[in-house]
Amino acid sequence: MQHSDTERMARQSETTGTNRPLTVGLCAGYFLVLLDVTVVNVALPRLGVELHAGSGLAWVVDAYTVPLAALLLAAGAVGDRLGHRRLVLIGLAGFGIASIGCALSPTIAVLIAGRALQGVAAALMLPGTLAMLSESAVTEQARARVIGLWAAVGGAALPAGPVVGGLLVQAVGWRAVFWLGVPVIIAALAAVLASAPRTGRTADTVAHGSHERGVDWAGAALLAVSLGCVVTAIIQGHSSTVLDGVMVAVAVCAAFALWLVERRTPRPLLRVPSAARRPLAVACGIAAVMNLCCQGTLFVLTQVFQVVHGLGPLAAGMVMLPAMVPMPALGTASGRLTSRFGPWRTSASGLLVAVVGFLGMALSLDGPNYPVLLGSLVVWGGGIGVLAPGIVTAGMRAVPGSPGAASGAGNTARQAGGAMGVALFGAVAGPPAGSSFAHQVGILMWVCATVFLLAAVVCFLPADPPQERQA
């Protein structure tokens, strides 16, 4: 029976150019990694009450995103050395165990520890999902299809988060948000285990490649320390000036040490040709700003809707849906705009559209004026839907000879920006039960509009003239 199943899968792979069970399993794991960034947001108010979380609510989100951001580059190097299949299996298993721990958490401290383990596991599996999908494709056409599917799955995870979270929290409770991942992980593990590893790369080839690349463990550790200390200073520093100063000092020292290590090591976390550094830095900076404002906005908006406006978890998720749907839906349109006008001008257009959405939200939150608010959410989501593919393409075109380096840098920038956004927005807005919470969130929307407008101006500057002209 096992032999016939193997033969059937092989025939299927030859016919379609892809291994469908493996594709479904890897995309399911990738979907879950991104879903867990936003699905928890709707659960935060109830979770905070039951576990007496206080300021720990921001850590429920950031304990996941900080290790995810800090370890992505190193995880890609480890996957190249040990094999992506092995690392994906370890990451899936770790994510499942951590999800169970989160679902059973008796205190906020245990929950935060479980979320941190989820973040580490997610970082281990994320680079390998795309690598394994690419390696599993038999033809270039099949490879293009599975990469497109992978990107679409990632786009669908963001809008699914608030709605899925709202349904589960209202029907079952906040712990169901974490139980959700367990059956998905089991199915993904079964699919990856059932697929025989490709033999195109021999053991000698892998060993030779790993010897050349290695893993910059010191750089990865310093990146994690620097980012973690910055987030800690933002979330907890307002309650202790001494802690704030210590965290900032450690973050600065770690960042300086990271700069020294990356200059001297023969195997840096990110190796980029000097000519590509400026456009890649601009693309990564705008990507970080995008996630900082977007994830920060999602973090505070779900609390405004539930705590200030009195909506239930499901209703809050449904209110957010108009903002989420345009994001994956506009991916194809953004691709056409990028082909015609270039990634920088496309990114600038998305930023300007999102500015209008931020301004509409700022003017309609206090009331609330729901017709204006819902329309503003649609406009905001549409702008992000155009911006995200455009700025990712700009980063990839900046380093055409090293797509892995560009992808790793972009992923790290986005996740780091998201972690910073949750910390900053939570600290500035204050406790959601406060009388000025909605007003503070409105001010944050004005700030986001200003930052996006400045980013659009940067996009119109000649950050990457050669690639833009070729586009």
C-alpha positions as CSV (number, residue, x, y, z in Angstrom):
1,M,0.0,0.0,0.0
2,Q,2.8,2.4,0.9
3,H,4.6,1.6,-2.3
4,S,1.5,2.3,-4.4
5,D,0.9,5.6,-2.6
6,T,4.5,6.6,-3.3
7,E,4.1,5.7,-7.0
8,R,0.8,7.6,-7.2
9,M,2.3,10.7,-5.7
10,A,5.2,10.4,-8.1
11,R,2.8,10.2,-11.1
12,Q,0.9,13.2,-9.8
13,S,4.1,15.2,-9.5
14,E,5.1,14.3,-13.1
15,T,1.6,15.3,-14.4
16,T,1.2,18.6,-12.6
17,G,4.8,19.5,-11.9
18,T,4.2,19.7,-8.2
19,N,3.6,17.5,-5.2
20,R,0.1,18.6,-4.2
21,P,0.0,17.2,-0.6
22,L,3.4,18.7,0.1
23,T,2.3,22.1,-1.4
24,V,-0.9,22.1,0.7
25,G,1.0,21.2,3.9
26,L,3.7,23.8,3.4
27,C,1.2,26.5,2.5
28,A,-0.9,25.6,5.5
29,G,2.2,26.0,7.8
30,Y,3.0,29.3,6.2
31,F,-0.6,30.5,6.5
32,L,-0.6,29.6,10.2
33,V,2.7,31.5,10.8
34,L,1.2,34.7,9.4
35,L,-2.2,34.1,10.8
36,D,-0.8,34.0,14.4
37,V,0.5,37.6,13.9
38,T,-3.1,39.0,13.7
39,V,-5.5,36.3,15.0
40,V,-4.6,37.1,18.6
41,N,-5.5,40.8,18.4
42,V,-9.3,40.2,18.7
43,A,-8.7,37.9,21.7
44,L,-6.6,40.5,23.7
45,P,-9.4,42.2,25.6
46,R,-10.9,39.0,27.0
47,L,-7.4,37.5,27.5
48,G,-6.3,40.5,29.4
49,V,-9.3,40.3,31.8
50,E,-9.0,36.6,32.5
51,L,-5.2,36.6,33.0
52,H,-4.9,40.1,34.5
53,A,-2.4,41.0,31.8
54,G,-2.1,44.8,32.1
55,S,0.8,46.0,30.0
56,G,1.6,42.4,29.2
57,L,-1.0,42.5,26.4
58,A,1.6,44.0,24.0
59,W,4.0,41.2,24.9
60,V,1.4,38.6,23.8
61,V,1.9,39.9,20.3
62,D,5.6,41.0,20.5
63,A,6.9,37.8,22.2
64,Y,6.0,36.2,18.9
65,T,7.1,38.8,16.4
66,V,10.5,39.7,18.0
67,P,12.1,36.2,17.7
68,L,10.5,35.7,14.3
69,A,12.1,38.9,13.1
70,A,15.4,38.3,14.8
71,L,16.0,34.7,13.6
72,L,14.8,34.7,10.0
73,L,18.1,35.5,8.4
74,A,19.9,32.9,10.6
75,A,17.2,30.3,10.0
76,G,17.7,30.6,6.3
77,A,21.4,29.9,6.7
78,V,20.8,27.0,9.0
79,G,18.3,25.6,6.4
80,D,21.0,25.8,3.7
81,R,23.4,23.9,6.0
82,L,21.2,21.2,7.5
83,G,18.5,21.0,4.9
84,H,15.2,22.9,4.7
85,R,13.1,19.8,5.1
86,R,14.6,19.0,8.5
87,L,14.2,22.5,9.7
88,V,10.6,22.8,8.6
89,L,9.8,19.6,10.5
90,I,11.5,20.9,13.6
91,G,9.7,24.2,13.2
92,L,6.3,22.6,12.7
93,A,6.7,20.3,15.7
94,G,7.9,23.2,17.9
95,F,5.0,25.4,16.8
96,G,2.5,22.7,17.6
97,I,3.9,22.1,21.1
98,A,4.1,25.9,21.7
99,S,0.5,26.3,20.6
100,I,-0.7,23.7,23.1
101,G,1.3,25.4,25.8
102,C,-0.3,28.8,24.9
103,A,-3.8,27.2,25.0
104,L,-3.2,25.7,28.4
105,S,-1.5,28.8,29.9
106,P,-2.6,29.5,33.5
107,T,-0.9,32.9,33.7
108,I,0.2,35.7,31.4
109,A,3.9,34.9,31.9
110,V,3.4,31.3,30.7
111,L,1.4,32.6,27.7
112,I,4.2,35.0,26.8
113,A,6.8,32.2,27.1
114,G,4.7,30.0,24.8
115,R,4.3,32.8,22.3
116,A,8.1,33.3,22.3
117,L,8.6,29.6,21.5
118,Q,6.0,30.0,18.7
119,G,8.1,32.8,17.3
120,V,11.3,30.8,17.3
121,A,9.5,27.8,15.7
122,A,7.9,30.1,13.1
123,A,11.3,31.5,12.2
124,L,12.7,28.0,11.7
125,M,10.0,26.9,9.3
126,L,9.2,30.1,7.4
127,P,12.3,30.3,5.0
128,G,12.1,26.6,4.4
129,T,8.5,26.6,3.2
130,L,9.3,28.6,0.1
131,A,12.6,26.8,-0.4
132,M,10.9,23.3,-0.3
133,L,8.1,24.4,-2.6
134,S,10.6,25.7,-5.1
135,E,12.7,22.6,-4.9
136,S,9.6,20.3,-5.3
137,A,8.5,21.8,-8.6
138,V,9.6,19.8,-11.6
139,T,9.3,22.7,-14.2
140,E,9.8,26.4,-14.2
141,Q,6.0,26.9,-14.9
142,A,5.2,24.7,-11.9
143,R,7.7,26.6,-9.8
144,A,6.0,29.9,-10.7
145,R,2.6,28.5,-9.8
146,V,3.6,27.3,-6.4
147,I,5.4,30.5,-5.5
148,G,2.4,32.5,-6.6
149,L,0.2,30.2,-4.5
150,W,2.6,30.7,-1.5
151,A,2.3,34.5,-1.9
152,A,-1.5,34.4,-2.2
153,V,-1.7,32.3,1.0
154,G,0.3,34.8,2.8
155,G,-1.9,37.6,1.6
156,A,-5.0,35.7,2.8
157,A,-3.7,35.2,6.3
158,L,-4.0,38.8,7.3
159,P,-7.7,39.3,6.5
160,A,-8.5,35.9,8.0
161,G,-6.9,36.8,11.4
162,P,-9.5,39.2,12.8
163,V,-12.5,37.2,11.5
164,V,-11.3,33.7,12.5
165,G,-10.2,35.1,15.9
166,G,-13.5,36.8,16.4
167,L,-15.5,33.7,15.6
168,L,-13.4,31.5,17.9
169,V,-13.2,34.0,20.8
170,Q,-17.0,34.7,20.8
171,A,-18.0,31.0,20.3
172,V,-15.5,29.2,22.5
173,G,-13.0,31.6,24.2
174,W,-9.6,33.0,23.7
175,R,-7.8,29.6,24.2
176,A,-9.4,28.3,21.0
177,V,-7.3,30.8,19.0
178,F,-4.2,28.7,20.0
179,W,-5.9,25.2,19.7
180,L,-6.7,26.1,16.1
181,G,-3.1,25.6,15.1
182,V,-2.8,22.1,16.5
183,P,-4.8,20.2,13.8
184,V,-3.3,22.4,11.1
185,I,0.3,21.5,12.3
186,I,-0.5,17.8,12.4
187,A,-1.8,17.8,8.8
188,A,1.2,19.8,7.7
189,L,3.6,17.5,9.5
190,A,2.0,14.5,7.9
191,A,2.3,16.0,4.4
192,V,6.0,16.9,4.8
193,L,6.8,13.5,6.3
194,A,5.0,11.7,3.5
195,S,7.0,13.5,0.8
196,A,10.3,12.0,-0.1
197,P,13.1,14.6,-0.1
198,R,14.3,15.6,-3.5
199,T,17.6,14.0,-4.5
200,G,18.7,16.7,-6.9
201,R,21.2,18.1,-4.4
202,T,23.6,15.5,-3.2
203,A,24.9,15.3,0.3
204,D,28.3,16.5,-1.0
205,T,26.7,19.5,-2.6
206,V,24.9,20.4,0.6
207,A,28.0,19.9,2.6
208,H,30.1,22.0,0.3
209,G,27.5,24.8,0.3
210,S,27.2,24.8,4.0
211,H,30.9,25.0,4.4
212,E,31.0,28.1,2.2
213,R,28.1,29.8,3.9
214,G,27.9,28.7,7.5
215,V,25.8,30.4,10.1
216,D,26.5,33.8,11.7
217,W,25.3,32.8,15.2
218,A,26.9,35.9,16.8
219,G,25.1,38.2,14.4
220,A,21.8,36.5,15.0
221,A,22.2,36.7,18.8
222,L,23.1,40.4,18.7
223,L,20.2,41.2,16.4
224,A,17.8,39.4,18.8
225,V,19.2,41.2,21.8
226,S,19.1,44.6,20.2
227,L,15.5,44.2,18.9
228,G,14.3,42.6,22.1
229,C,15.8,45.4,24.3
230,V,14.2,48.2,22.2
231,V,10.8,46.5,22.4
232,T,11.2,46.0,26.1
233,A,12.1,49.7,26.6
234,I,9.0,50.8,24.8
235,I,6.6,48.4,26.5
236,Q,7.9,48.5,30.0
237,G,10.1,51.5,30.2
238,H,7.3,54.0,31.1
239,S,6.9,52.2,34.5
240,S,10.7,52.3,35.3
241,T,13.1,55.0,34.1
242,V,16.0,52.8,35.2
243,L,14.8,49.8,33.2
244,D,14.2,52.1,30.2
245,G,17.8,53.4,30.4
246,V,19.3,50.0,30.8
247,M,17.4,48.5,27.9
248,V,18.3,51.4,25.6
249,A,21.9,51.2,26.5
250,V,22.0,47.4,25.9
251,A,20.2,47.8,22.6
252,V,22.7,50.5,21.4
253,C,25.7,48.4,22.5
254,A,24.2,45.3,20.8
255,A,23.5,47.2,17.6
256,F,27.1,48.6,17.5
257,A,28.5,45.1,18.2
258,L,26.3,43.7,15.4
259,W,27.7,46.3,13.0
260,L,31.3,45.4,14.0
261,V,30.6,41.7,13.7
262,E,28.9,41.9,10.3
263,R,31.8,44.0,8.9
264,R,34.4,41.5,10.0
265,T,32.8,38.0,9.7
266,P,33.4,36.1,6.5
267,R,29.8,34.9,6.7
268,P,27.5,37.9,7.5
269,L,23.8,37.5,8.0
270,L,23.3,39.6,4.9
271,R,25.8,40.0,2.1
272,V,24.8,42.7,-0.4
273,P,26.9,44.3,-3.2
274,S,27.7,47.9,-2.4
275,A,25.8,49.2,-5.4
276,A,22.6,47.6,-4.2
277,R,22.8,48.7,-0.6
278,R,21.0,52.0,-1.0
279,P,17.9,50.8,-2.9
280,L,17.7,47.7,-0.7
281,A,17.9,49.8,2.4
282,V,15.2,52.1,1.1
283,A,12.9,49.2,0.3
284,C,13.5,47.5,3.6
285,G,13.0,50.8,5.5
286,I,9.6,51.4,3.8
287,A,8.6,47.8,4.3
288,A,9.4,48.2,8.0
289,V,7.4,51.4,8.2
290,M,4.5,49.7,6.5
291,N,4.3,46.9,9.0
292,L,5.0,49.2,11.9
293,C,2.0,51.3,11.1
294,C,-0.2,48.4,9.9
295,Q,0.3,46.0,12.8
296,G,0.3,48.8,15.3
297,T,-3.0,50.0,13.9
298,L,-4.6,46.5,14.0
299,F,-3.4,46.2,17.6
300,V,-5.2,49.3,18.8
301,L,-8.2,49.3,16.5
302,T,-9.5,45.9,17.7
303,Q,-9.3,47.2,21.3
304,V,-11.1,50.5,20.3
305,F,-13.9,48.5,18.8
306,Q,-14.4,46.1,21.7
307,V,-13.4,48.2,24.8
308,V,-14.5,51.7,23.7
309,H,-17.3,51.0,21.3
310,G,-18.6,47.9,23.1
311,L,-18.6,45.5,20.1
312,G,-18.2,41.7,20.6
313,P,-15.1,39.9,19.3
314,L,-16.9,38.7,16.1
315,A,-18.4,42.1,15.4
316,A,-15.0,43.7,15.8
317,G,-13.5,41.2,13.4
318,M,-16.2,41.9,10.9
319,V,-15.6,45.6,11.1
320,M,-12.0,45.1,10.3
321,L,-12.8,42.8,7.3
322,P,-13.3,45.7,4.8
323,A,-9.7,46.7,5.5
324,M,-8.3,43.2,5.1
325,V,-10.0,42.0,1.9
326,P,-8.4,44.4,-0.5
327,M,-4.9,43.4,0.6
328,P,-4.7,40.0,-1.1
329,A,-7.2,40.9,-3.8
330,L,-5.1,43.7,-5.2
331,G,-1.9,41.6,-5.6
332,T,-2.5,41.0,-9.3
333,A,-3.4,44.6,-10.0
334,S,-0.3,45.7,-8.1
335,G,1.8,43.4,-10.3
336,R,0.4,45.0,-13.4
337,L,1.1,48.5,-12.1
338,T,4.6,47.4,-11.2
339,S,5.3,46.1,-14.7
340,R,4.0,49.3,-16.3
341,F,5.3,52.0,-13.9
342,G,8.0,50.3,-11.9
343,P,8.0,49.2,-8.2
344,W,8.9,52.6,-6.7
345,R,6.1,54.6,-8.3
346,T,3.7,51.7,-7.6
347,S,4.8,51.7,-3.9
348,A,4.4,55.5,-3.8
349,S,0.8,55.2,-5.2
350,G,-0.1,52.7,-2.5
351,L,1.4,54.9,0.2
352,L,-0.7,57.9,-0.9
353,V,-3.9,55.9,-1.1
354,A,-3.2,54.6,2.4
355,V,-2.7,58.2,3.6
356,V,-6.3,58.9,2.7
357,G,-7.4,55.9,4.7
358,F,-5.5,56.9,7.8
359,L,-6.9,60.4,7.7
360,G,-10.5,59.0,7.4
361,M,-9.9,56.8,10.4
362,A,-8.5,59.6,12.4
363,L,-11.6,61.7,11.7
364,S,-14.2,59.0,12.4
365,L,-13.0,57.0,15.4
366,D,-14.2,59.2,18.2
367,G,-17.9,59.3,17.1
368,P,-17.8,56.7,15.9
369,N,-19.0,57.5,12.4
370,Y,-19.2,54.0,11.0
371,P,-20.0,54.8,7.3
372,V,-16.9,57.0,7.1
373,L,-14.8,54.6,9.2
374,L,-15.7,51.6,7.1
375,G,-15.0,53.5,3.9
376,S,-11.7,54.6,5.3
377,L,-10.8,51.1,6.2
378,V,-11.4,50.0,2.6
379,V,-9.3,52.8,1.2
380,W,-6.5,52.0,3.7
381,G,-6.6,48.3,2.9
382,G,-6.5,49.1,-0.8
383,G,-3.4,51.3,-0.4
384,I,-1.6,48.6,1.6
385,G,-2.7,46.0,-1.0
386,V,-0.9,48.0,-3.7
387,L,2.1,49.0,-1.6
388,A,3.1,45.5,-0.2
389,P,3.8,43.7,-3.5
390,G,5.4,46.9,-5.0
391,I,7.9,47.4,-2.2
392,V,8.7,43.7,-2.1
393,T,9.5,43.8,-5.8
394,A,11.6,46.9,-5.3
395,G,13.7,45.1,-2.8
396,M,14.1,42.0,-5.0
397,R,15.1,44.0,-8.0
398,A,17.7,45.9,-5.9
399,V,19.7,42.6,-5.6
400,P,18.8,40.6,-8.7
401,G,21.7,38.2,-8.3
402,S,20.8,37.4,-4.6
403,P,17.0,36.9,-4.3
404,G,17.5,35.0,-1.0
405,A,19.4,37.9,0.6
406,A,16.8,40.4,-0.6
407,S,13.9,38.2,0.6
408,G,15.6,37.6,4.0
409,A,16.3,41.3,4.5
410,G,12.7,42.3,3.5
411,N,11.1,39.6,5.8
412,T,13.3,40.7,8.7
413,A,12.5,44.4,8.2
414,R,8.7,43.7,8.0
415,Q,8.6,41.5,11.1
416,A,10.9,43.9,13.1
417,G,8.7,46.8,12.0
418,G,5.6,44.9,13.1
419,A,7.1,44.2,16.6
420,M,8.0,47.9,17.0
421,G,4.6,49.0,15.9
422,V,2.7,47.0,18.4
423,A,5.1,48.2,21.2
424,L,4.9,51.9,20.2
425,F,1.2,52.0,19.6
426,G,0.4,50.2,22.8
427,A,2.7,52.5,24.8
428,V,1.4,55.8,23.2
429,A,-2.3,54.9,23.3
430,G,-2.2,53.7,26.9
431,P,-4.7,51.3,28.6
432,P,-7.8,50.7,26.4
433,A,-10.1,51.4,29.4
434,G,-8.8,54.9,29.7
435,S,-11.0,57.8,28.7
436,S,-8.6,59.2,26.1
437,F,-7.8,55.9,24.4
438,A,-9.8,56.5,21.2
439,H,-8.5,60.0,21.0
440,Q,-4.9,58.8,21.3
441,V,-5.5,56.2,18.6
442,G,-6.8,59.0,16.4
443,I,-3.6,61.0,16.9
444,L,-1.6,57.9,16.0
445,M,-3.6,57.7,12.7
446,W,-2.6,61.3,11.9
447,V,1.1,60.4,12.6
448,C,0.8,57.3,10.4
449,A,-0.6,59.5,7.6
450,T,2.3,61.9,7.9
451,V,4.9,59.0,7.9
452,F,3.3,57.4,4.9
453,L,3.3,60.7,3.0
454,L,7.0,61.2,3.7
455,A,7.7,57.6,2.6
456,A,5.9,58.3,-0.7
457,V,8.2,61.2,-1.3
458,V,11.2,59.0,-0.7
459,C,9.8,56.5,-3.2
460,F,9.7,59.2,-5.9
461,L,13.4,60.0,-5.3
462,P,15.8,58.2,-7.7
463,A,16.6,55.4,-5.2
464,D,17.3,52.8,-7.9
465,P,17.3,54.5,-11.4
466,P,18.9,51.6,-13.4
467,Q,16.4,49.0,-12.3
468,E,13.5,51.5,-12.6
469,R,14.4,52.4,-16.2
470,Q,14.7,48.7,-17.1
471,A,11.2,48.1,-15.7
